[in-house]
Amino acid sequence: MSGPLYVPVLPARPHAVSAYRQLNPAVQRAVVPLWNLPPRHGTDPEQLAARTRGDVRAVSRVHRHHPGWIDTPFGDEPQLRLLASALSELGRSTLLRPVTGPDRPEAGQAAALELARRKGIGIGIRVAVPGEWDGATTHTVRELVARLDAADEADLLLDLGEVLGDRPDGGKEALRALDSLMPLAPWRSAAVLSGGFPAVTAVMLEQGLRSEPRTDWHAWRVLTASTRGYVPWLGYGDYGIQPARAIGREPSSGRGGPAWGVLRYTTAESFVLGKVLARGEDRAAVNRATARQLLELPDFRGAAAGAGESWLRDCAHGHGVTGTGNAAVWLRVGNIQHMTYVARSLRA
């Protein structure tokens, strides 16, 4: 069994697609994203079909040469079927793999399994562990795996969801789950996914830069300290620079929004957060000052480290950028910097 070095859990949104596209080629080869379509409950059927196909096509364009998974974890049965249909329409022009899980509607499972079988590129089995491991899940996963054909290749995506400071046993929970799940199939690969990025409020940032612990990374280190035989084969996955719950949000209208935002910088142990302004007369001055503070961090790796760092340098000094960004730009830059740093850390 072998698999990807790093599995970032990304929303199928333009800022994340652009971030993946702009990764250094060597980093991009080490990254196999799990893309998540947003839920669209109550959407008119024709609009749902059009938007689902649009989301899938946007992601597929950056996966003509590198594999990835695509899922709609909060979608209902119609959206699950539409995702499978959209992937089927793309044929072999994309290397995106479908995903299903033991908690999905049966019709959605059947559509994903049939698609994986026809395309011949395998399927991701996403198993959610939002709290303590429930041994009953082993039975439901076994039943799902039993529906695979002998030639089908399956990837185990163990999804812990949020692993914040109030969940210190996340790594141990992952081990308990893996002890039960790893023997169920000759998995092509296995990855453990978790989210440690906090929900950020304006109050948190009033005193300048703020550091929040990378609790997902801490859980990973607990897991990899184990002597289980499967541990060296595991891939690391995280929800990056947004809270894990963000992928479950319905798409916004794009109008309005808060008057402030966040610049993010990932270090070995922390997410460093700085407040920026989305509007107002002081916007440019405040945003450039925050970027300069990030450049002054002892852990700042220099503008040559990647496109994330070079954007921060240009923003700080007013070189080569138009304005000082907006919410989508700040997310794109944060994703590039985070994915680049994590991939290189895992290789070290």
HELIX and SHEET records of a PDB file:
HELIX    1   1 PRO A   14  ARG A   21  1                                   8    
HELIX    2   2 PRO A   25  ALA A   30  1                                   6    
HELIX    3   3 PRO A   45  SER A   60  1                                  16    
HELIX    4   4 GLU A   77  LEU A   90  1                                  14    
HELIX    5   5 GLY A   91  SER A   93  5                                   3    
HELIX    6   6 GLU A  106  LYS A  119  1                                  14    
HELIX    7   7 ALA A  136  ALA A  146  1                                  11    
HELIX    8   8 GLY A  170  LEU A  181  1                                  12    
HELIX    9   9 MET A  182  LEU A  184  5                                   3    
HELIX   10  10 VAL A  203  LEU A  205  5                                   3    
HELIX   11  11 THR A  215  THR A  224  1                                  10    
HELIX   12  12 VAL A  231  TRP A  233  5                                   3    
HELIX   13  13 ALA A  244  GLY A  248  5                                   5    
HELIX   14  14 ARG A  283  LEU A  295  1                                  13    
HELIX   15  15 ALA A  303  ALA A  305  5                                   3    
HELIX   16  16 ALA A  307  HIS A  317  1                                  11    
HELIX   17  17 ALA A  327  ARG A  347  1                                  21    
SHEET    1   A 9 TYR A   6  PRO A  11  0                                        
SHEET    2   A 9 LEU A  34  ASN A  36  1                                        
SHEET    3   A 9 GLY A  68  ASP A  71  1                                        
SHEET    4   A 9 LEU A  96  THR A 100  1                                        
SHEET    5   A 9 ILE A 123  ALA A 128  1                                        
SHEET    6   A 9 ALA A 154  GLU A 162  1                                        
SHEET    7   A 9 SER A 189  GLY A 195  1                                        
SHEET    8   A 9 LEU A 234  ASP A 238  1                                        
SHEET    9   A 9 TYR A   6  PRO A  11  1                                        
SHEET    1   B 3 ARG A 210  PRO A 213  0                                        
SHEET    2   B 3 SER A 270  LEU A 277 -1                                        
SHEET    3   B 3 TRP A 260  THR A 266 -1                                        
END                                                                             
